[in-house]
Amino acid sequence: MSRRHLVPGKLVLASHNAGKLREIAPLVTPFGIEPISAGTLGLPEPEETGDTFIANAALKALAAATTTGLPALADDSGLTVVALDGAPGLYSARWAGEAKDFGLAMARVEREWRETGSDDNSAAFVCALALAWPDGHVETFEGKIFGELVFPPRGDRGFGYDPIFIPEGREETFAEIDPAEKHAMSHRALAFAQLVAHCLTPP
């Protein structure tokens, strides 16, 4: 089945997360896309009622596209921990509370992981991207990178749960790796590579 291509022009980045915006904006500009953040446009954050990362990304992208009349790209991502049966998963942002305090969220991951008594510290970061148009058409993509948890948190170059996640094949956490290098290998990069292949045309 053929996918719809995104033509050069304005694209709403349906996220109020500054870290995500910093990662996504440079990825779309080489394709003649002018990214505009949902925060800049004063868009509300829709309630994430989906039961998968893909469903939540699509929900956010459609809300932004139908409200603005512009194509919109939304990301839904999170940390899944094997010993916690996939938690925090869809609730990764909510574990940080209204203040978006990921120090508290990482402390909760450590506490709940230790309470399981498991020595399995394997985890994964998942990123779902949804590209939506005002007519309701949506294209979705998902990337996943595997690794393991480390405590206490290390590094100050990332955001979210980056300081407690070491990707496979590395010894540094995502928050210790050079941001450009992390962006090239992350779950978001994997999902975005699929979006580029199917929906974007180099200028």
N, CA, C and O atoms as a DFTB+ gen file, in Angstrom:
812 C
 N C O
     1  1       0.831      -1.183       0.000
     2  2       0.000       0.000       0.000
     3  2       0.879       1.252       0.000
     4  3       1.795       1.367       0.814
     5  1       0.603       2.190      -0.911
     6  2       1.427       3.384      -1.016
     7  2       1.142       4.330       0.151
     8  3       0.028       4.383       0.671
     9  1       2.156       5.061       0.540
    10  2       2.018       6.015       1.633
    11  2       1.947       7.434       1.070
    12  3       2.429       7.700      -0.031
    13  1       1.355       8.317       1.819
    14  2       1.227       9.704       1.379
    15  2       2.516      10.457       1.663
    16  3       3.117      10.301       2.725
    17  1       2.938      11.282       0.697
    18  2       4.137      12.094       0.878
    19  2       3.795      13.457       1.463
    20  3       2.735      14.022       1.193
    21  1       4.705      13.962       2.260
    22  2       4.567      15.291       2.841
    23  2       5.302      16.284       1.953
    24  3       6.493      16.122       1.686
    25  1       4.599      17.301       1.500
    26  2       5.227      18.300       0.626
    27  2       5.888      19.375       1.480
    28  3       5.496      19.583       2.629
    29  1       6.904      20.071       0.919
    30  2       7.558      21.139       1.680
    31  2       6.557      22.194       2.140
    32  3       5.574      22.479       1.456
    33  1       6.823      22.762       3.304
    34  2       5.930      23.763       3.881
    35  2       5.918      23.659       5.390
    36  3       6.817      23.069       5.988
    37  1       4.908      24.228       6.000
    38  2       4.826      24.241       7.456
    39  2       4.323      22.895       8.000
    40  3       3.444      22.253       7.424
    41  1       4.914      22.500       9.126
    42  2       4.531      21.262       9.801
    43  2       4.462      21.532      11.293
    44  3       5.421      22.022      11.890
    45  1       3.330      21.214      11.889
    46  2       3.187      21.398      13.330
    47  2       3.837      20.222      14.046
    48  3       3.534      19.066      13.753
    49  1       4.731      20.518      14.983
    50  2       5.302      19.474      15.839
    51  2       4.431      19.428      17.085
    52  3       4.519      20.291      17.958
    53  1       3.588      18.404      17.146
    54  2       2.557      18.331      18.191
    55  2       3.133      17.814      19.499
    56  3       2.795      16.724      19.961
    57  1       4.014      18.623      20.086
    58  2       4.620      18.257      21.366
    59  2       4.929      19.523      22.135
    60  3       5.290      20.545      21.550
    61  1       4.786      19.454      23.464
    62  2       5.185      20.552      24.329
    63  2       6.493      20.217      25.047
    64  3       6.923      20.944      25.942
    65  1       7.125      19.099      24.641
    66  2       8.369      18.645      25.255
    67  2       9.550      19.266      24.503
    68  3       9.807      18.929      23.347
    69  1      10.264      20.178      25.174
    70  2      11.357      20.902      24.519
    71  2      12.455      19.963      24.029
    72  3      13.054      20.205      22.981
    73  1      12.723      18.894      24.780
    74  2      13.768      17.949      24.368
    75  2      13.420      17.254      23.061
    76  3      14.268      17.095      22.183
    77  1      12.157      16.841      22.943
    78  2      11.720      16.185      21.704
    79  2      11.792      17.151      20.526
    80  3      12.206      16.777      19.429
    81  1      11.383      18.402      20.764
    82  2      11.403      19.397      19.694
    83  2      12.824      19.633      19.209
    84  3      13.055      19.770      18.007
    85  1      13.776      19.681      20.133
    86  2      15.180      19.878      19.746
    87  2      15.680      18.737      18.881
    88  3      16.509      18.948      17.997
    89  1      15.184      17.524      19.125
    90  2      15.622      16.374      18.333
    91  2      14.940      16.324      16.971
    92  3      15.571      15.993      15.967
    93  1      13.656      16.651      16.938
    94  2      12.880      16.467      15.709
    95  2      13.086      17.595      14.700
    96  3      13.205      17.338      13.502
    97  1      13.129      18.841      15.173
    98  2      13.197      19.983      14.250
    99  2      14.339      19.878      13.222
   100  3      14.094      20.072      12.031
   101  1      15.587      19.574      13.650
   102  2      16.671      19.500      12.667
   103  2      16.511      18.342      11.673
   104  3      17.115      18.353      10.600
   105  1      15.701      17.351      12.034
   106  2      15.522      16.203      11.146
   107  2      14.624      16.535       9.953
   108  3      14.770      15.940       8.885
   109  1      13.692      17.486      10.129
   110  2      12.739      17.776       9.050
   111  2      13.149      18.949       8.169
   112  3      12.746      19.021       7.008
   113  1      13.944      19.868       8.707
   114  2      14.286      21.068       7.922
   115  2      15.016      20.768       6.610
   116  3      14.806      21.502       5.644
   117  1      15.871      19.722       6.515
   118  2      16.533      19.463       5.227
   119  2      15.558      19.097       4.097
   120  3      15.943      19.087       2.928
   121  1      14.327      18.805       4.436
   122  2      13.341      18.407       3.426
   123  2      12.408      19.562       3.043
   124  3      11.341      19.355       2.465
   125  1      12.838      20.781       3.382
   126  2      12.018      21.936       3.044
   127  2      10.828      22.105       3.963
   128  3       9.870      22.803       3.632
   129  1      10.890      21.455       5.134
   130  2       9.795      21.516       6.098
   131  2      10.104      22.596       7.141
   132  3      11.206      22.644       7.688
   133  1       9.133      23.449       7.405
   134  2       9.284      24.498       8.415
   135  2       8.535      24.072       9.673
   136  3       7.310      24.174       9.721
   137  1       9.252      23.595      10.696
   138  2       8.572      23.107      11.902
   139  2       8.067      24.231      12.786
   140  3       8.757      25.229      12.996
   141  1       6.859      24.061      13.301
   142  2       6.261      24.997      14.246
   143  2       5.794      24.180      15.445
   144  3       5.115      23.167      15.278
   145  1       6.149      24.611      16.642
   146  2       5.776      23.815      17.810
   147  2       4.342      24.090      18.236
   148  3       3.818      25.191      18.061
   149  1       3.726      23.066      18.798
   150  2       2.365      23.198      19.312
   151  2       2.307      24.251      20.406
   152  3       1.312      24.962      20.546
   153  1       3.391      24.343      21.184
   154  2       3.440      25.333      22.254
   155  2       3.406      26.747      21.708
   156  3       2.725      27.614      22.256
   157  1       4.147      26.984      20.613
   158  2       4.168      28.306      19.982
   159  2       2.775      28.700      19.509
   160  3       2.387      29.866      19.590
   161  1       2.036      27.724      19.020
   162  2       0.685      27.977      18.510
   163  2      -0.367      27.998      19.623
   164  3      -1.539      28.279      19.372
   165  1       0.057      27.703      20.843
   166  2      -0.884      27.709      21.961
   167  2      -1.876      26.557      21.937
   168  3      -2.977      26.667      22.476
   169  1      -1.482      25.445      21.306
   170  2      -2.392      24.303      21.228
   171  2      -2.444      23.569      22.566
   172  3      -1.411      23.415      23.217
   173  1      -3.607      23.120      22.982
   174  2      -3.700      22.339      24.220
   175  2      -3.127      20.947      24.000
   176  3      -3.071      20.466      22.868
   177  1      -2.707      20.308      25.068
   178  2      -2.232      18.931      24.987
   179  2      -3.434      17.999      25.142
   180  3      -4.059      17.975      26.203
   181  1      -3.766      17.234      24.101
   182  2      -4.920      16.344      24.223
   183  2      -4.659      15.229      25.228
   184  3      -3.511      14.847      25.456
   185  1      -5.706      14.718      25.816
   186  2      -5.573      13.613      26.764
   187  2      -5.167      12.358      26.001
   188  3      -5.772      12.007      24.988
   189  1      -4.138      11.692      26.501
   190  2      -3.620      10.497      25.823
   191  2      -4.394       9.281      26.305
   192  3      -4.080       8.701      27.344
   193  1      -5.401       8.907      25.543
   194  2      -6.294       7.817      25.949
   195  2      -6.036       6.529      25.183
   196  3      -6.750       5.547      25.391
   197  1      -5.029       6.499      24.296
   198  2      -4.731       5.299      23.522
   199  2      -4.119       4.210      24.385
   200  3      -3.616       4.475      25.476
   201  1      -4.169       2.976      23.882
   202  2      -3.585       1.868      24.640
   203  2      -2.270       1.379      24.030
   204  3      -1.740       0.343      24.432
   205  1      -1.746       2.131      23.055
   206  2      -0.431       1.840      22.482
   207  2       0.264       3.174      22.212
   208  3      -0.378       4.223      22.176
   209  1       1.587       3.119      22.022
   210  2       2.331       4.332      21.662
   211  2       1.808       4.887      20.328
   212  3       1.636       6.097      20.182
   213  1       1.558       4.001      19.364
   214  2       1.056       4.418      18.051
   215  2      -0.278       5.148      18.190
   216  3      -0.476       6.202      17.585
   217  1      -1.186       4.594      18.979
   218  2      -2.510       5.202      19.143
   219  2      -2.405       6.599      19.748
   220  3      -3.105       7.514      19.314
   221  1      -1.543       6.770      20.741
   222  2      -1.394       8.081      21.364
   223  2      -0.746       9.089      20.418
   224  3      -1.138      10.256      20.391
   225  1       0.248       8.643      19.638
   226  2       0.883       9.546      18.681
   227  2      -0.126      10.004      17.636
   228  3      -0.168      11.181      17.279
   229  1      -0.942       9.065      17.145
   230  2      -1.946       9.405      16.135
   231  2      -2.978      10.374      16.692
   232  3      -3.397      11.309      16.009
   233  1      -3.383      10.148      17.929
   234  2      -4.362      11.017      18.587
   235  2      -3.836      12.459      18.654
   236  3      -4.561      13.405      18.345
   237  1      -2.567      12.616      19.062
   238  2      -1.980      13.951      19.193
   239  2      -1.791      14.621      17.841
   240  3      -2.049      15.815      17.690
   241  1      -1.333      13.839      16.846
   242  2      -1.106      14.410      15.513
   243  2      -2.420      14.855      14.878
   244  3      -2.489      15.937      14.296
   245  1      -3.454      14.039      14.983
   246  2      -4.759      14.383      14.400
   247  2      -5.357      15.616      15.071
   248  3      -5.943      16.468      14.403
   249  1      -5.209      15.708      16.385
   250  2      -5.743      16.873      17.099
   251  2      -5.089      18.156      16.597
   252  3      -5.765      19.162      16.379
   253  1      -3.769      18.117      16.416
   254  2      -3.049      19.306      15.960
   255  2      -3.375      19.636      14.506
   256  3      -3.544      20.803      14.155
   257  1      -3.462      18.605      13.658
   258  2      -3.728      18.830      12.240
   259  2      -5.128      19.397      12.014
   260  3      -5.300      20.330      11.230
   261  1      -6.117      18.845      12.690
   262  2      -7.489      19.311      12.484
   263  2      -7.704      20.703      13.081
   264  3      -8.521      21.474      12.577
   265  1      -6.975      21.027      14.153
   266  2      -7.118      22.348      14.778
   267  2      -6.458      23.441      13.953
   268  3      -6.993      24.545      13.842
   269  1      -5.290      23.139      13.370
   270  2      -4.514      24.166      12.667
   271  2      -4.734      24.193      11.160
   272  3      -4.454      25.198      10.507
   273  1      -5.236      23.089      10.605
   274  2      -5.362      23.006       9.159
   275  2      -4.033      22.754       8.470
   276  3      -3.913      22.921       7.257
   277  1      -3.036      22.350       9.247
   278  2      -1.701      22.051       8.718
   279  2      -1.350      20.595       9.012
   280  3      -1.897      20.009       9.946
   281  1      -0.446      20.000       8.231
   282  2       0.037      18.663       8.600
   283  2       0.694      18.742       9.974
   284  3       1.240      19.780      10.349
   285  1       0.640      17.645      10.721
   286  2       1.227      17.637      12.065
   287  2       1.950      16.327      12.322
   288  3       1.523      15.261      11.878
   289  1       3.044      16.431      13.043
   290  2       3.840      15.262      13.418
   291  2       3.849      15.151      14.931
   292  3       4.201      16.102      15.629
   293  1       3.464      13.992      15.434
   294  2       3.461      13.772      16.879
   295  2       4.298      12.556      17.227
   296  3       4.428      11.612      16.447
   297  1       4.853      12.611      18.409
   298  2       5.699      11.547      18.931
   299  2       5.079      11.046      20.225
   300  3       4.642      11.842      21.056
   301  1       5.040       9.744      20.397
   302  2       4.721       9.207      21.714
   303  2       5.801       8.187      22.021
   304  3       6.011       7.244      21.259
   305  1       6.467       8.373      23.111
   306  2       7.599       7.507      23.399
   307  2       7.690       7.234      24.883
   308  3       7.068       7.916      25.697
   309  1       8.470       6.232      25.220
   310  2       8.608       5.908      26.628
   311  2       9.617       4.815      26.873
   312  3      10.151       4.200      25.949
   313  1       9.857       4.596      28.140
   314  2      10.781       3.566      28.607
   315  2       9.980       2.346      29.035
   316  3       9.011       2.468      29.785
   317  1      10.376       1.179      28.566
   318  2       9.734      -0.060      29.002
   319  2      10.779      -0.923      29.711
   320  3      11.857      -1.181      29.174
   321  1      10.445      -1.358      30.911
   322  2      11.370      -2.154      31.725
   323  2      10.820      -3.571      31.851
   324  3       9.692      -3.771      32.300
   325  1      11.621      -4.545      31.453
   326  2      11.168      -5.939      31.432
   327  2      10.688      -6.406      32.803
   328  3       9.621      -7.010      32.916
   329  1      11.464      -6.132      33.831
   330  2      11.111      -6.612      35.182
   331  2       9.857      -5.942      35.737
   332  3       9.255      -6.436      36.691
   333  1       9.464      -4.811      35.136
   334  2       8.253      -4.109      35.578
   335  2       7.091      -4.364      34.618
   336  3       6.139      -3.587      34.554
   337  1       7.189      -5.473      33.870
   338  2       6.134      -5.843      32.920
   339  2       5.851      -4.731      31.908
   340  3       4.711      -4.510      31.502
   341  1       6.928      -4.034      31.514
   342  2       6.784      -3.010      30.482
   343  2       6.560      -1.605      31.013
   344  3       6.554      -0.652      30.234
   345  1       6.375      -1.450      32.325
   346  2       6.214      -0.104      32.897
   347  2       7.569       0.633      32.873
   348  3       8.610      -0.023      32.834
   349  1       7.581       1.968      32.896
   350  2       6.415       2.841      32.900
   351  2       5.678       2.921      31.562
   352  3       4.521       3.341      31.528
   353  1       6.321       2.528      30.461
   354  2       5.633       2.409      29.178
   355  2       4.852       3.648      28.787
   356  3       5.400       4.749      28.728
   357  1       3.554       3.459      28.516
   358  2       2.700       4.566      28.080
   359  2       2.613       5.675      29.121
   360  3       2.249       6.808      28.805
   361  1       2.953       5.339      30.373
   362  2       2.834       6.318      31.459
   363  2       4.180       6.957      31.800
   364  3       4.327       7.556      32.865
   365  1       5.152       6.835      30.914
   366  2       6.501       7.348      31.190
   367  2       6.490       8.823      31.569
   368  3       7.139       9.218      32.538
   369  1       5.761       9.639      30.817
   370  2       5.710      11.071      31.139
   371  2       4.937      11.311      32.420
   372  3       5.289      12.191      33.205
   373  1       3.879      10.531      32.639
   374  2       3.045      10.748      33.830
   375  2       3.795      10.405      35.119
   376  3       3.511      10.976      36.172
   377  1       4.751       9.477      35.040
   378  2       5.541       9.153      36.229
   379  2       6.347      10.371      36.676
   380  3       6.758      10.442      37.834
   381  1       6.578      11.328      35.782
   382  2       7.327      12.536      36.133
   383  2       6.433      13.589      36.771
   384  3       6.924      14.616      37.238
   385  1       5.109      13.345      36.796
   386  2       4.179      14.267      37.432
   387  2       3.946      15.533      36.624
   388  3       4.519      15.724      35.551
   389  1       3.096      16.387      37.162
   390  2       2.757      17.633      36.476
   391  2       3.969      18.540      36.320
   392  3       4.041      19.332      35.380
   393  1       4.918      18.425      37.238
   394  2       6.116      19.267      37.181
   395  2       7.148      18.731      36.195
   396  3       8.209      19.331      36.020
   397  1       6.843      17.600      35.548
   398  2       7.772      16.966      34.604
   399  2       9.140      16.730      35.260
   400  3      10.184      16.995      34.665
   401  1       9.107      16.233      36.483
   402  2      10.330      15.983      37.253
   403  2      10.801      14.553      36.992
   404  3      10.341      13.608      37.633
   405  1      11.721      14.411      36.045
   406  2      12.185      13.072      35.697
   407  2      13.184      12.528      36.714
   408  3      13.499      11.338      36.696
   409  1      13.681      13.386      37.598
   410  2      14.467      12.879      38.719
   411  2      13.598      11.991      39.596
   412  3      14.020      10.917      40.025
   413  1      12.386      12.448      39.856
   414  2      11.431      11.643      40.625
   415  2      11.048      10.388      39.865
   416  3      10.942       9.311      40.451
   417  1      10.841      10.523      38.559
   418  2      10.439       9.373      37.739
   419  2      11.526       8.303      37.733
   420  3      11.232       7.113      37.851
   421  1      12.786       8.727      37.593
   422  2      13.884       7.759      37.587
   423  2      14.030       7.090      38.947
   424  3      14.348       5.904      39.034
   425  1      13.796       7.853      40.003
   426  2      13.856       7.280      41.356
   427  2      12.757       6.241      41.534
   428  3      12.967       5.221      42.191
   429  1      11.587       6.492      40.951
   430  2      10.488       5.522      41.049
   431  2      10.823       4.255      40.277
   432  3      10.539       3.152      40.744
   433  1      11.431       4.404      39.089
   434  2      11.839       3.215      38.323
   435  2      12.804       2.377      39.151
   436  3      12.651       1.160      39.251
   437  1      13.806       3.039      39.749
   438  2      14.786       2.303      40.554
   439  2      14.111       1.616      41.735
   440  3      14.366       0.443      42.006
   441  1      13.254       2.346      42.432
   442  2      12.597       1.789      43.616
   443  2      11.746       0.566      43.250
   444  3      11.843      -0.483      43.887
   445  1      10.917       0.718      42.219
   446  2      10.020      -0.382      41.858
   447  2      10.791      -1.560      41.266
   448  3      10.410      -2.715      41.457
   449  1      11.876      -1.265      40.547
   450  2      12.690      -2.360      40.003
   451  2      13.347      -3.138      41.148
   452  3      13.348      -4.369      41.145
   453  1      13.898      -2.424      42.117
   454  2      14.543      -3.106      43.251
   455  2      13.520      -3.903      44.063
   456  3      13.844      -4.967      44.590
   457  1      12.307      -3.403      44.165
   458  2      11.264      -4.103      44.922
   459  2      10.886      -5.434      44.285
   460  3      10.381      -6.323      44.971
   461  1      11.123      -5.587      42.978
   462  2      10.803      -6.863      42.326
   463  2      11.786      -7.953      42.743
   464  3      11.465      -9.139      42.668
   465  1      12.990      -7.555      43.186
   466  2      14.021      -8.527      43.536
   467  2      14.674      -9.154      42.321
   468  3      15.491     -10.064      42.454
   469  1      14.317      -8.668      41.123
   470  2      14.863      -9.231      39.889
   471  2      16.252      -8.659      39.606
   472  3      16.537      -7.502      39.916
   473  1      17.112      -9.495      39.011
   474  2      18.408      -8.976      38.576
   475  2      18.399      -8.689      37.072
   476  3      19.440      -8.411      36.477
   477  1      17.206      -8.761      36.467
   478  2      17.053      -8.451      35.042
   479  2      16.842      -6.945      34.899
   480  3      15.768      -6.427      35.206
   481  1      17.883      -6.248      34.428
   482  2      17.777      -4.795      34.285
   483  2      17.580      -4.378      32.822
   484  3      17.815      -3.223      32.468
   485  1      17.152      -5.311      31.983
   486  2      16.968      -4.979      30.565
   487  2      15.767      -4.064      30.371
   488  3      14.757      -4.167      31.067
   489  1      15.909      -3.174      29.411
   490  2      14.883      -2.172      29.148
   491  2      14.954      -1.780      27.675
   492  3      15.869      -2.180      26.956
   493  1      13.989      -1.002      27.246
   494  2      13.983      -0.506      25.874
   495  2      13.314       0.852      25.836
   496  3      12.418       1.149      26.627
   497  1      13.766       1.666      24.907
   498  2      13.077       2.910      24.601
   499  2      12.267       2.676      23.330
   500  3      12.775       2.113      22.360
   501  1      11.020       3.105      23.335
   502  2      10.133       2.961      22.176
   503  2       9.687       4.344      21.731
   504  3       9.369       5.197      22.559
   505  1       9.663       4.564      20.419
   506  2       9.161       5.822      19.880
   507  2       8.188       5.541      18.747
   508  3       8.521       4.844      17.789
   509  1       6.996       6.080      18.860
   510  2       6.019       6.017      17.777
   511  2       5.872       7.417      17.197
   512  3       5.734       8.388      17.941
   513  1       5.902       7.523      15.875
   514  2       5.678       8.792      15.192
   515  2       4.403       8.690      14.376
   516  3       4.154       7.679      13.720
   517  1       3.608       9.732      14.419
   518  2       2.395       9.783      13.599
   519  2       2.410      11.092      12.819
   520  3       2.595      12.168      13.387
   521  1       2.214      10.983      11.521
   522  2       2.144      12.136      10.633
   523  2       0.704      12.224      10.145
   524  3       0.209      11.314       9.479
   525  1       0.032      13.329      10.481
   526  2      -1.395      13.456      10.174
   527  2      -1.659      14.679       9.301
   528  3      -0.948      15.681       9.373
   529  1      -2.677      14.574       8.491
   530  2      -3.130      15.678       7.650
   531  2      -4.515      16.131       8.132
   532  3      -5.228      15.377       8.793
   533  1      -4.888      17.379       7.789
   534  2      -6.189      17.899       8.247
   535  2      -7.394      17.079       7.775
   536  3      -8.460      17.143       8.386
   537  1      -7.232      16.307       6.685
   538  2      -8.360      15.500       6.203
   539  2      -8.509      14.186       6.966
   540  3      -9.385      13.379       6.656
   541  1      -7.642      13.974       7.974
   542  2      -7.759      12.774       8.802
   543  2      -6.844      11.634       8.413
   544  3      -6.827      10.604       9.087
   545  1      -6.070      11.795       7.326
   546  2      -5.130      10.731       6.931
   547  2      -3.951      10.709       7.901
   548  3      -3.437      11.758       8.289
   549  1      -3.531       9.507       8.288
   550  2      -2.415       9.366       9.233
   551  2      -1.451       8.277       8.756
   552  3      -1.873       7.209       8.312
   553  1      -0.170       8.561       8.855
   554  2       0.877       7.561       8.622
   555  2       1.608       7.356       9.948
   556  3       1.901       8.327      10.647
   557  1       1.905       6.100      10.303
   558  2       2.553       5.843      11.598
   559  2       3.797       4.966      11.437
   560  3       3.898       4.146      10.525
   561  1       4.733       5.175      12.355
   562  2       6.015       4.460      12.331
   563  2       6.468       4.229      13.773
   564  3       6.134       5.007      14.666
   565  1       7.233       3.151      13.993
   566  2       7.703       2.863      15.354
   567  2       9.147       2.396      15.337
   568  3       9.541       1.574      14.509
   569  1       9.931       2.932      16.265
   570  2      11.319       2.528      16.435
   571  2      11.561       2.087      17.863
   572  3      10.930       2.599      18.788
   573  1      12.470       1.140      18.052
   574  2      12.755       0.627      19.399
   575  2      14.253       0.369      19.520
   576  3      14.876      -0.177      18.610
   577  1      14.821       0.768      20.655
   578  2      16.227       0.488      20.918
   579  2      16.334      -0.191      22.285
   580  3      15.742       0.249      23.270
   581  1      17.105      -1.271      22.310
   582  2      17.216      -2.083      23.523
   583  2      18.469      -1.717      24.314
   584  3      19.449      -1.217      23.760
   585  1      18.417      -1.975      25.607
   586  2      19.564      -1.676      26.449
   587  2      19.316      -2.151      27.868
   588  3      18.589      -3.118      28.095
   589  1      19.932      -1.458      28.825
   590  2      19.766      -1.840      30.227
   591  2      19.764      -0.612      31.130
   592  3      20.264       0.456      30.775
   593  1      19.188      -0.804      32.300
   594  2      19.127       0.265      33.289
   595  2      20.433       0.349      34.068
   596  3      21.135      -0.647      34.244
   597  1      20.743       1.561      34.530
   598  2      21.895       1.757      35.411
   599  2      21.493       2.773      36.484
   600  3      20.798       3.749      36.204
   601  1      21.944       2.525      37.714
   602  2      21.679       3.454      38.820
   603  2      22.972       3.664      39.583
   604  3      23.764       2.730      39.714
   605  1      23.211       4.883      40.099
   606  2      22.370       6.076      39.973
   607  2      22.442       6.665      38.558
   608  3      23.281       6.247      37.761
   609  1      21.580       7.620      38.244
   610  2      21.598       8.249      36.917
   611  2      22.968       8.856      36.615
   612  3      23.672       9.331      37.506
   613  1      23.326       8.823      35.311
   614  2      24.627       9.364      34.899
   615  2      24.462      10.259      33.680
   616  3      23.746       9.915      32.739
   617  1      25.128      11.408      33.704
   618  2      25.161      12.293      32.541
   619  2      24.100      13.378      32.590
   620  3      23.063      13.237      33.238
   621  1      24.393      14.476      31.877
   622  2      23.466      15.608      31.867
   623  2      23.209      16.134      30.455
   624  3      22.824      17.289      30.274
   625  1      23.428      15.265      29.450
   626  2      23.307      15.729      28.068
   627  2      21.987      15.332      27.418
   628  3      21.697      15.746      26.295
   629  1      21.185      14.530      28.118
   630  2      19.930      14.089      27.524
   631  2      18.737      14.702      28.226
   632  3      18.824      15.782      28.810
   633  1      17.628      13.999      28.158
   634  2      16.423      14.443      28.871
   635  2      15.611      13.198      29.211
   636  3      15.928      12.093      28.770
   637  1      14.559      13.398      30.003
   638  2      13.721      12.259      30.362
   639  2      14.506      11.204      31.126
   640  3      15.212      11.505      32.089
   641  1      14.367       9.954      30.672
   642  2      15.010       8.823      31.342
   643  2      16.416       8.527      30.798
   644  3      17.013       7.513      31.158
   645  1      16.942       9.393      29.945
   646  2      18.254       9.150      29.329
   647  2      19.361       8.808      30.331
   648  3      20.194       7.953      30.030
   649  1      19.404       9.442      31.512
   650  2      20.522       9.171      32.429
   651  2      20.553       7.768      33.034
   652  3      21.563       7.386      33.624
   653  1      19.469       6.989      32.905
   654  2      19.503       5.631      33.482
   655  2      19.471       4.548      32.402
   656  3      19.293       3.370      32.714
   657  1      19.644       4.942      31.125
   658  2      19.539       3.960      30.039
   659  2      20.849       3.857      29.272
   660  3      21.346       4.847      28.734
   661  1      21.412       2.633      29.227
   662  2      22.615       2.354      28.434
   663  2      22.190       1.515      27.227
   664  3      21.732       0.386      27.403
   665  1      22.329       2.041      26.004
   666  2      21.941       1.258      24.827
   667  2      22.890       0.091      24.593
   668  3      24.061       0.142      24.971
   669  1      22.375      -0.955      23.970
   670  2      23.186      -2.146      23.683
   671  2      24.463      -1.762      22.940
   672  3      24.446      -0.938      22.025
   673  1      25.562      -2.375      23.352
   674  2      26.833      -2.150      22.670
   675  2      27.598      -0.935      23.155
   676  3      28.682      -0.642      22.649
   677  1      27.045      -0.218      24.135
   678  2      27.713       0.968      24.661
   679  2      27.920       0.840      26.157
   680  3      27.301      -0.001      26.809
   681  1      28.802       1.687      26.703
   682  2      29.012       1.721      28.149
   683  2      28.471       3.009      28.761
   684  3      28.337       3.117      29.980
   685  1      28.158       3.999      27.893
   686  2      27.648       5.275      28.375
   687  2      26.122       5.277      28.342
   688  3      25.502       4.564      27.553
   689  1      25.534       6.091      29.212
   690  2      24.091       6.292      29.148
   691  2      23.781       7.237      27.985
   692  3      24.672       7.894      27.448
   693  1      22.508       7.294      27.610
   694  2      22.079       8.231      26.580
   695  2      22.418       9.672      26.978
   696  3      22.637      10.517      26.110
   697  1      22.463       9.955      28.282
   698  2      22.748      11.313      28.745
   699  2      24.239      11.620      28.774
   700  3      24.634      12.763      29.004
   701  1      25.075      10.598      28.541
   702  2      26.524      10.803      28.474
   703  2      27.036      10.822      27.045
   704  3      28.131      11.319      26.781
   705  1      26.247      10.282      26.119
   706  2      26.642      10.232      24.707
   707  2      26.441      11.602      24.070
   708  3      25.485      12.305      24.394
   709  1      27.335      11.980      23.169
   710  2      27.186      13.240      22.442
   711  2      25.792      13.303      21.804
   712  3      25.376      12.349      21.146
   713  1      25.067      14.411      21.988
   714  2      23.688      14.490      21.490
   715  2      23.541      14.145      20.011
   716  3      22.585      13.470      19.628
   717  1      24.469      14.596      19.184
   718  2      24.369      14.304      17.749
   719  2      24.485      12.803      17.500
   720  3      23.796      12.250      16.643
   721  1      25.363      12.154      18.259
   722  2      25.535      10.710      18.112
   723  2      24.293       9.968      18.611
   724  3      23.841       9.001      17.997
   725  1      23.754      10.440      19.733
   726  2      22.537       9.827      20.270
   727  2      21.383       9.972      19.278
   728  3      20.644       9.018      19.035
   729  1      21.232      11.162      18.711
   730  2      20.134      11.406      17.771
   731  2      20.209      10.479      16.571
   732  3      19.186      10.110      15.993
   733  1      21.433      10.106      16.198
   734  2      21.610       9.255      15.019
   735  2      21.266       7.795      15.281
   736  3      21.046       7.035      14.338
   737  1      21.218       7.389      16.554
   738  2      21.027       5.971      16.865
   739  2      19.788       5.687      17.700
   740  3      19.455       4.525      17.938
   741  1      19.101       6.733      18.148
   742  2      18.021       6.565      19.117
   743  2      16.775       5.925      18.527
   744  3      16.652       5.769      17.312
   745  1      15.849       5.554      19.417
   746  2      14.548       5.022      19.017
   747  2      13.810       6.014      18.127
   748  3      13.110       5.626      17.192
   749  1      13.979       7.317      18.433
   750  2      13.337       8.358      17.614
   751  2      13.958       8.390      16.223
   752  3      13.254       8.555      15.227
   753  1      15.288       8.230      16.157
   754  2      15.967       8.220      14.860
   755  2      15.519       7.025      14.018
   756  3      15.345       7.148      12.806
   757  1      15.334       5.874      14.657
   758  2      14.895       4.678      13.937
   759  2      13.497       4.867      13.360
   760  3      13.225       4.484      12.223
   761  1      12.609       5.466      14.163
   762  2      11.252       5.716      13.679
   763  2      11.274       6.768      12.577
   764  3      10.557       6.655      11.583
   765  1      12.110       7.801      12.764
   766  2      12.151       8.879      11.781
   767  2      12.732       8.407      10.446
   768  3      12.320       8.878       9.386
   769  1      13.691       7.471      10.500
   770  2      14.259       6.941       9.262
   771  2      13.171       6.269       8.414
   772  3      13.189       6.352       7.186
   773  1      12.235       5.609       9.083
   774  2      11.119       4.986       8.353
   775  2      10.215       6.057       7.754
   776  3       9.765       5.932       6.615
   777  1       9.955       7.097       8.516
   778  2       9.119       8.192       8.004
   779  2       9.761       8.838       6.783
   780  3       9.086       9.102       5.788
   781  1      11.054       9.090       6.861
   782  2      11.777       9.694       5.734
   783  2      11.665       8.814       4.499
   784  3      11.377       9.295       3.403
   785  1      11.897       7.512       4.690
   786  2      11.894       6.586       3.548
   787  2      10.540       6.547       2.845
   788  3      10.468       6.375       1.628
   789  1       9.477       6.708       3.615
   790  2       8.133       6.529       3.052
   791  2       7.401       7.827       2.728
   792  3       6.559       7.849       1.831
   793  1       7.709       8.915       3.446
   794  2       6.868      10.102       3.343
   795  2       7.581      11.403       2.963
   796  3       6.916      12.397       2.670
   797  1       8.903      11.421       2.960
   798  2       9.612      12.659       2.648
   799  2      10.468      12.494       1.409
   800  3      11.027      11.422       1.173
   801  1      10.573      13.540       0.626
   802  2      11.372      13.524      -0.587
   803  2      12.471      14.569      -0.462
   804  3      12.180      15.737      -0.207
   805  1      13.744      14.167      -0.639
   806  2      14.826      15.145      -0.541
   807  2      14.632      16.257      -1.563
   808  3      14.181      15.997      -2.678
   809  1      14.974      17.523      -1.189
   810  2      14.795      18.640      -2.124
   811  2      15.736      18.534      -3.305
   812  3      15.718      19.392      -4.188
